């Protein structure tokens, strides 16, 4: 079984324990006859997959999660399905932070992803168009523009995660998940979280 | 004396205790012969002012501040000059947070402004293009997309300001300054902070 998670920047694939990403307009041809079970938050990129592969099955509706939240993205649902208790941080184009307790989703929120922040500062003023410096000292007040921006982005995301986590276990996933995980003790980084949740949900149906 | 602060969205004017803003390409004609003392962080908008008024004096270099920070915007310098002890939050196109102690600037950082956040979410995905809801409950985990975005933006900015302020007095200024001030007890909102600092600095020179 080949699994695929169609996001807002990449398509992520999972097959036999391997995970890889592909750009929507440069998809490689997958093995003939191997069905692709996919979830999607992006219709345009979904059409890219469908146009190039014959056996694609949209399983969005099979990813069920106990929650009061209306309009929860299917990728968030899948990642949350993989964790019964903890905070799930998916750091990609956007950063989503969700809380699970005894198999129930308690709610969550959305921050912009690192790339979006970078672009946003550049849009405000040419002077602010800087890279986010991963090594910026978050314990000292910044003394230049570059640090001032990196500090503003990273510390605000980290304070939010700390404020949400309290005593809960943290699970990081997504492109920048590994980077953020290192700011927290005992955090787990697992880039297959969405696929683990998909598998768990699909076992019931397929 | 007419004062002007040229920012990245508007030109703010100050005359005899009155303050108002104008768009760079729709400037009203000021009284003939009245000199305009201005500071500017935007060369393009500065040219708009110079093209339409004869007596304009750039006073950027007169706004001095004791600081180790390199590249501090002149508007931040001016606002900081107005406060000897406290945290200065200028919430405009960007949100700058600066700390003053005994007349010395200890450092500061930059977050995106509310409008930028809104635009940034919309750029990530059409689904995320929502208004920031000022009344969102910041004590409960959000249960829908709109709240999830407002919570992510507002709570992260507020947590950062709280983390910086500790026991210091908070001074808010800028277009969204009044809005943010209401989240903090005993906060001061003063939309003339930049001009007060300009006046203080200019008294030495003019």
Interface residues (C-beta under 8 A of the other chain):
Chain A: X8 X41 X42 X68 X69 X70 X71 X73 X93 X94 X96 X97 X99 X106 X107 X108 X109 X110 X111 X112 X113 X116 X117 X119 X120 X121 X123 X124 X125 X127 X128 X140 X141 X142 X143 X144 X145 X147 X148 X149 X151 X152 X153 X155 X156 X157 X159 X160 X163 X164
Chain B: X8 X41 X42 X68 X69 X70 X71 X73 X93 X94 X96 X97 X99 X106 X107 X108 X109 X110 X111 X112 X113 X116 X117 X119 X120 X121 X123 X124 X125 X127 X128 X140 X141 X142 X143 X144 X145 X147 X148 X149 X151 X152 X153 X155 X156 X157 X159 X160 X163 X164
